[in-house]
Amino acid sequence: MVKSATDLDEVFSALADPTRREILVVLAEGDRSVSELAEPFDVSLPAVSKHLSVLERAGLITREREGRVRRCTLEPEPLAGALEWIAQYGSFWEESLDSLERLLDKQRKDAG
């Protein structure tokens, strides 16, 4: 769960990049090593490591060392918090648009 506005900012900032989103998609299938995560991307291993650092700061992944290998794990709680925030604003806009639709319907009936 997202604990503060700063945490939410970190999550949305991390999700803003398509490479980081794709990394999360891969990690949703299971833990991966940094090398395995870097393989499908046309970027250097240090570039992937920077992406992983952003995801880790946002709380979206954890990295653990297993011998010489660093394994990454998806942490879904911050995504749930971001979804909760989006859902709250989705309800607000849905209600606002429903209200606008009722107003327009009333004006059409009054004009006709």
C-alpha positions as CSV (number, residue, x, y, z in Angstrom):
1,M,0.0,0.0,0.0
2,V,1.2,3.5,-0.7
3,K,1.9,5.3,2.6
4,S,2.2,8.9,1.5
5,A,2.0,11.3,-1.4
6,T,5.8,11.0,-1.8
7,D,5.5,7.2,-2.1
8,L,2.7,7.6,-4.7
9,D,4.9,10.1,-6.6
10,E,7.7,7.5,-6.6
11,V,5.4,4.8,-7.9
12,F,3.9,6.9,-10.7
13,S,7.4,8.2,-11.7
14,A,8.7,4.6,-11.8
15,L,5.7,3.5,-13.9
16,A,6.2,6.4,-16.4
17,D,9.0,4.6,-18.2
18,P,8.1,1.8,-20.7
19,T,11.2,-0.2,-19.9
20,R,10.4,-0.2,-16.2
21,R,6.8,-1.2,-16.9
22,E,8.1,-4.1,-19.0
23,I,10.4,-5.2,-16.3
24,L,7.4,-5.4,-13.9
25,V,5.5,-7.5,-16.5
26,V,8.4,-9.9,-16.6
27,L,8.7,-10.0,-12.8
28,A,5.0,-10.7,-12.5
29,E,5.8,-14.1,-14.0
30,G,8.4,-14.8,-11.3
31,D,11.7,-13.8,-9.8
32,R,14.5,-13.1,-12.2
33,S,18.2,-12.3,-12.1
34,V,19.4,-8.9,-13.2
35,S,21.0,-10.5,-16.2
36,E,17.8,-12.3,-17.2
37,L,15.9,-9.0,-16.9
38,A,18.5,-7.2,-19.1
39,E,18.5,-9.8,-21.8
40,P,15.4,-8.7,-23.9
41,F,16.3,-5.0,-23.8
42,D,18.7,-3.2,-26.2
43,V,20.4,-1.3,-23.3
44,S,23.5,-1.9,-21.2
45,L,23.5,-3.8,-18.0
46,P,24.3,-0.6,-16.0
47,A,21.2,1.1,-17.7
48,V,19.0,-1.8,-16.6
49,S,20.5,-1.5,-13.1
50,K,19.5,2.2,-13.0
51,H,15.9,1.2,-13.9
52,L,15.9,-1.4,-11.2
53,S,17.1,1.2,-8.7
54,V,14.2,3.4,-9.6
55,L,11.8,0.5,-9.2
56,E,13.4,-0.4,-5.9
57,R,13.2,3.1,-4.5
58,A,9.5,3.1,-5.4
59,G,9.1,-0.2,-3.4
60,L,8.0,-2.0,-6.6
61,I,10.8,-4.6,-6.4
62,T,13.3,-6.0,-4.0
63,R,16.8,-7.2,-4.9
64,E,18.6,-9.9,-3.0
65,R,22.1,-11.3,-3.5
66,E,22.4,-15.1,-4.0
67,G,26.1,-15.6,-4.3
68,R,27.2,-13.6,-7.3
69,V,23.7,-13.3,-8.7
70,R,21.2,-10.5,-7.8
71,R,17.6,-11.7,-7.9
72,C,14.7,-9.3,-8.3
73,T,11.2,-9.9,-6.9
74,L,8.0,-8.0,-7.7
75,E,6.5,-6.2,-4.7
76,P,2.8,-5.7,-5.6
77,E,1.6,-3.5,-2.6
78,P,2.6,-0.2,-4.1
79,L,0.8,-1.1,-7.3
80,A,-2.3,-1.8,-5.2
81,G,-2.0,1.6,-3.5
82,A,-1.7,3.4,-6.9
83,L,-4.7,1.5,-8.2
84,E,-6.7,2.5,-5.1
85,W,-5.8,6.2,-5.8
86,I,-6.7,5.9,-9.4
87,A,-10.0,4.2,-8.5
88,Q,-10.9,7.0,-6.1
89,Y,-10.5,9.6,-8.9
90,G,-12.2,7.3,-11.4
91,S,-15.3,7.4,-9.1
92,F,-15.1,11.2,-8.9
93,W,-15.0,11.6,-12.7
94,E,-17.7,9.0,-13.2
95,E,-20.0,10.8,-10.8
96,S,-19.1,14.2,-12.4
97,L,-19.7,13.0,-15.9
98,D,-23.0,11.3,-14.8
99,S,-24.1,14.6,-13.3
100,L,-23.2,16.5,-16.5
101,E,-25.1,14.0,-18.5
102,R,-28.2,14.5,-16.3
103,L,-27.9,18.3,-16.7
104,L,-27.6,18.0,-20.5
105,D,-30.6,15.7,-20.6
106,K,-32.6,18.1,-18.6
107,Q,-31.6,21.0,-20.8
108,R,-32.6,19.1,-24.0
109,K,-36.0,18.2,-22.5
110,D,-36.5,21.8,-21.4
111,A,-35.5,23.1,-24.9
112,G,-37.7,20.6,-26.7
